[in-house]
Amino acid sequence: MKAIRTLVVIFGTKIEPYEVPAFRGSLAERVGYEHEWFHNHNNQDKDKPLHYRYPLVQYKITPGKHPLLFFINQGVDEATKFFARPSQDLFIKGKPHRMNIIKMSEREFELDATEKAQKYRIFNWLALNQRNIREWDRLKGKEEYTKFLERILIGNIISFATGIGWRIEEFMDLKITEILRKKTIRFKSIQTVAFDVAFEVNVILPEWLGLGKGVSKGFGVLRMG
């Protein structure tokens, strides 16, 4: 078991899904680039421009197109860097946005393995990378595709757990129950595939958690059920 703190903040303004990276950049600029958790760039080492760590400040969008911030552990403490400012309003893609908060929820959350499978959905999940996409292209049939994605999703959960110092000692039993959608998108100027997937796993995870690639920019968003 691993106890973590989470903070979910939803704003009343609306943006488009493609504007989430701009939302991230605008907010990081408003907070100040010296606060690295908001942008994950390394200010101290020019030879290593990025921090390769699980992001504790994540930028997302709700189904209703409201910008959402998801903070974990130290990220919850970092949230004060933004909310302590006299104004939180932002310019996103050159347009002014009044960042009034319509929902804020802070809680202690216990990550744990369970006997009963927990049901989740994950949206805009970037499961494929340059290493595994060739293997994906060689697969045939729904069963092969599903088993392949299950292995990747297990790895994504383990990577998240490792990133926050949680060792999952129990056997992880994960089953994808439905591939809801598959779409082609561009991520970092590269054409790739994003999935919406329903799955079950014997692990308790918090809603809005990011799994896989691009989690700080609104990809791989976990929802209950």
C-alpha positions in Angstrom: 0.0 0.0 0.0 1.1 3.5 -0.8 -0.5 6.7 0.5 -0.4 9.7 -1.8 -1.9 13.2 -1.9 -3.8 14.4 -4.9 -5.3 17.7 -5.9 -7.8 18.2 -8.8 -8.5 21.7 -10.0 -11.1 22.4 -12.7 -11.5 25.9 -14.3 -14.6 27.4 -15.6 -13.2 28.6 -18.9 -13.1 26.3 -21.9 -10.4 25.3 -24.3 -10.0 22.8 -27.2 -8.1 19.5 -26.7 -5.3 20.7 -29.0 -4.8 23.8 -26.7 -3.8 21.7 -23.7 0.0 22.1 -24.4 -0.5 25.8 -24.8 -2.4 25.8 -21.5 0.6 24.1 -19.9 3.0 26.6 -21.4 1.0 29.6 -20.4 0.6 28.4 -16.8 4.3 27.5 -16.5 5.2 30.9 -17.7 2.8 32.6 -15.2 4.2 30.5 -12.3 7.8 31.1 -13.3 10.2 28.8 -15.2 12.3 28.4 -12.0 9.6 26.1 -10.7 10.5 23.0 -12.7 7.6 20.7 -11.7 5.3 22.9 -13.9 7.2 22.2 -17.1 9.7 19.4 -16.3 12.7 21.2 -18.0 16.0 21.0 -16.2 17.3 24.5 -15.4 20.5 23.2 -13.9 22.0 20.9 -16.5 22.2 22.1 -20.1 23.4 18.6 -21.2 20.2 17.1 -19.8 17.5 19.6 -20.8 14.6 17.4 -19.5 13.9 15.7 -16.2 13.0 12.0 -17.0 10.7 11.5 -14.1 7.0 10.9 -13.6 5.3 14.3 -13.8 3.6 15.4 -10.5 1.9 18.3 -12.2 -0.4 17.3 -15.1 -2.5 19.3 -17.5 -5.7 17.9 -18.8 -9.2 18.7 -20.2 -12.5 17.5 -19.0 -15.2 16.0 -21.4 -16.8 19.4 -21.2 -13.6 21.1 -22.4 -12.7 22.7 -19.1 -9.0 22.9 -18.3 -8.0 20.6 -15.4 -4.8 20.5 -13.2 -3.9 17.2 -11.5 -1.3 17.4 -8.7 0.4 14.5 -6.9 2.4 14.6 -3.6 5.1 17.3 -4.0 3.0 18.7 -6.9 0.3 19.6 -4.4 2.8 21.7 -2.5 3.9 23.3 -5.8 0.3 24.3 -6.5 0.6 27.2 -4.1 3.1 28.8 -6.5 0.2 29.4 -8.9 -2.7 30.1 -6.6 -0.7 32.5 -4.4 -0.4 34.9 -7.4 -2.6 38.0 -7.4 -4.2 36.8 -10.7 -4.4 33.3 -12.2 -5.8 34.5 -15.5 -3.9 33.2 -18.6 -3.4 33.9 -22.3 -3.8 30.6 -24.1 -3.0 30.7 -27.9 -3.1 34.5 -27.6 -6.7 34.5 -26.2 -7.4 35.7 -22.6 -8.9 33.2 -20.3 -10.4 33.9 -16.9 -9.3 31.0 -14.7 -12.1 30.9 -12.2 -12.2 27.7 -10.3 -15.4 25.7 -10.5 -14.2 22.6 -8.6 -11.2 21.8 -6.3 -10.7 18.5 -4.6 -7.8 17.6 -2.4 -7.6 14.1 -0.8 -5.4 11.4 0.7 -5.5 8.4 -1.6 -4.3 4.9 -0.8 -2.9 3.0 -3.7 -3.2 -0.7 -3.2 -3.7 -4.1 -4.7 -7.2 -5.6 -4.3 -8.8 -9.0 -4.6 -11.6 -7.6 -6.7 -10.9 -6.1 -10.1 -11.3 -2.4 -10.4 -12.9 -1.0 -13.6 -11.4 1.9 -15.4 -11.3 3.7 -18.8 -8.2 5.4 -20.2 -8.6 8.1 -22.9 -6.1 9.4 -25.5 -3.6 6.8 -24.4 -0.3 6.8 -26.3 0.6 3.2 -26.0 2.9 2.9 -29.0 6.4 4.2 -29.3 9.2 3.9 -31.9 10.3 0.6 -30.3 7.0 -1.2 -30.1 5.1 0.1 -33.1 6.9 -2.2 -35.5 5.9 -5.2 -33.4 2.3 -3.8 -33.4 2.3 -3.6 -37.2 3.1 -7.4 -37.3 0.2 -8.4 -35.1 -2.9 -10.1 -36.5 -6.3 -10.4 -35.0 -8.1 -8.8 -32.0 -6.7 -11.2 -29.4 -3.0 -10.4 -30.4 -3.7 -6.6 -30.4 -5.4 -6.8 -27.0 -2.7 -8.9 -25.3 -0.1 -6.6 -26.6 -1.8 -3.5 -25.3 -2.4 -5.2 -21.9 1.4 -5.8 -21.5 2.0 -2.1 -22.3 -0.6 -0.9 -19.9 0.8 -3.1 -17.1 4.2 -1.5 -17.8 2.7 2.0 -17.7 1.2 1.3 -14.3 4.5 -0.1 -13.0 6.3 3.0 -14.3 3.9 5.3 -12.5 4.3 3.3 -9.3 8.1 3.4 -9.6 8.0 7.1 -10.2 6.2 7.8 -6.9 8.1 5.2 -4.9 5.4 2.5 -4.8 6.5 -1.1 -5.2 3.6 -3.3 -6.4 4.5 -6.7 -4.9 1.3 -8.5 -5.8 0.7 -10.1 -9.2 -1.1 -7.6 -11.5 -4.1 -9.1 -13.2 -5.1 -6.7 -16.0 -7.7 -7.3 -18.7 -8.7 -5.0 -21.5 -12.4 -5.4 -21.9 -12.9 -3.2 -24.9 -10.9 -1.0 -27.2 -13.4 1.9 -27.4 -11.6 4.0 -30.1 -8.4 4.1 -32.0 -7.4 7.3 -33.8 -4.3 8.8 -35.6 -2.9 11.9 -34.0 0.3 14.0 -34.1 2.4 14.0 -31.0 5.7 16.0 -31.0 5.4 16.4 -34.8 5.2 12.6 -35.2 2.2 10.7 -36.4 1.1 8.1 -33.9 -2.0 6.3 -32.5 -4.1 7.1 -29.5 -6.5 4.7 -27.9 -9.5 4.9 -25.7 -9.7 1.6 -23.7 -11.8 0.0 -21.0 -10.0 -2.3 -18.7 -10.0 -4.1 -15.3 -7.1 -4.5 -12.9 -6.7 -5.5 -9.3 -5.1 -2.2 -8.3 -6.7 0.9 -6.9 -5.7 4.0 -8.8 -6.9 7.6 -8.6 -9.2 9.2 -11.2 -7.5 11.7 -13.6 -4.1 9.9 -13.2 -2.0 10.0 -16.3 -0.5 6.8 -17.8 1.8 6.3 -20.7 3.4 9.0 -22.8 2.4 12.6 -22.8 0.7 12.5 -19.4 1.7 16.1 -18.5 -0.1 17.3 -21.7 -3.4 15.6 -21.4 -2.8 12.1 -22.8 -3.5 8.8 -21.1 -6.2 10.1 -18.7 -7.7 7.6 -16.3 -11.4 7.6 -15.4 -13.4 5.4 -13.2 -15.7 2.7 -14.7 
